[in-house]
Amino acid sequence: MDSTGAFGVADGVGGSKTEGVDPGHFSRQLLKHCRDSFLQRSDGSSSPSLQTAVAAASAGLQESPIGGSSTLLLGQLDKGNGNGNGSDENGSGSGETGVVRFLNLGDSGAMLYRPASRRFKSGTFLWPRLVMKSHDQTHFFNCPYQVSSEDFDSAIREADLLETPARAGDIIVAASDGVLDNLFDVRIQMHIAQLLEELLSPSPLVAQSAVGRLAAAIADESATTGLRENDESLKTPFVLSAAEEGHRFVGGKLDDVAVVCGLVRSDKHDRPPEQEFSNF
């Protein structure tokens, strides 16, 4: 949400279906309560912390309990003073524009990519370097941590809290395990690289359009890969994770796909003039 700098992904646990519960209903209500908490403070006053948003969701769902459970990923860009202190990867001095914070419970994930110079055989180009990535939380293989109306207190204690300084040009990708189990990091980097010139455009409309197309491209490839069930020629992160745990899994993992992408921009947006853009 532009007004609060907050975003989230909640993936309802499919096992709820066996109890006659719509797994999507709980996750949608969970994010609604978190969203309402942020919007209540979007009038220029200080925004609530991610933990405060989760506490508000806890209160709302305990007041009106519903069945089901969900993983939860929340993130927020806390805008800095934009003073431009420090320098970026290319020494242009754009500096930090704030702090990105993540709260993660379960096996959804968030990544922050930063355009940086990288040398390839064909020359030196801007490439989206992975700066930070959350890690999944599982009780055992393919059984993620999750939250329900009854156990919010434990969820808040177990959630991972991460933060990193943000710079203009940083790209944030938050996604459910339907994406992360089917796509390696390099595939997401490739999608970002193909849209970098537009993502870093001085035009807010061009950049916003590119953000939407980035999310759609990642979602499309994830869903397409998931449909390749039983394809023994296909290697995915889930295939490798299963093997590490002593399980055999073949092909794509058919699963719900949710992707949220965001772009960090400064009030005065300057595209690095000396850099070429990669065309992959």
DASUL-V825913 format. One line per field, one symbol per residue. phi: phi as a letter, one per 30 degrees, with the letter a starting at -180 (. if undefined). psi: psi as a letter, one per 20 degrees, with the letter a starting at -180 (. if undefined). burial: 1 if it has 9 or more other ideal C-beta (glycine too) atoms within 8 Angstrom, else 0. Layout:
# DASUL-V825913
phi=???
psi=???
burial=???
This chain:
# DASUL-V825913
phi=.ddcicaabbcdddddedcicddddddddedddddeddddbccjdddddddddddddddddddbdbdjaadbbbbaccdddididjbcecidididclbccbbbbjcdabbbcbebdbccedkcbdbdddcabdcdcbdaeibdeabbdcbdedddddddcbaadcbejdccbcaddddddcbdedddedddedcddddcdddddddddddddddddddddddddddddidddccbedddddddciccbbidcdadbbbbcbbdbcdccbdeddcdcdbc
psi=phhijqrqppopphihhijkpohhgghghghgggghgghikjjirpqqrhhhghhhhggghhhmqqrrrqrppqqpoopaikijqaqahjjikhaqjappqqppobjrqqqpqppqppprhiaprppnpogqprqqoqhrpknqqrqrhilhghghhiqppqqqqqqpiqppppqrihghihpqhhhghggghhjgghhjqhphggggghgghgghgggghgggghilqjoiipprhhghgghhjjqpppaqoorqppppqqppqrhopppohiqqpqn.
burial=1001111111111001100011101111111011111110110000110111111111111000010111111111110101000001010001111111111111111111111111000000111111001101110000011111100100110011110101111111111111111110101111111111011110000111111111101110111011011010010111111110000011111010111111111100110100101100
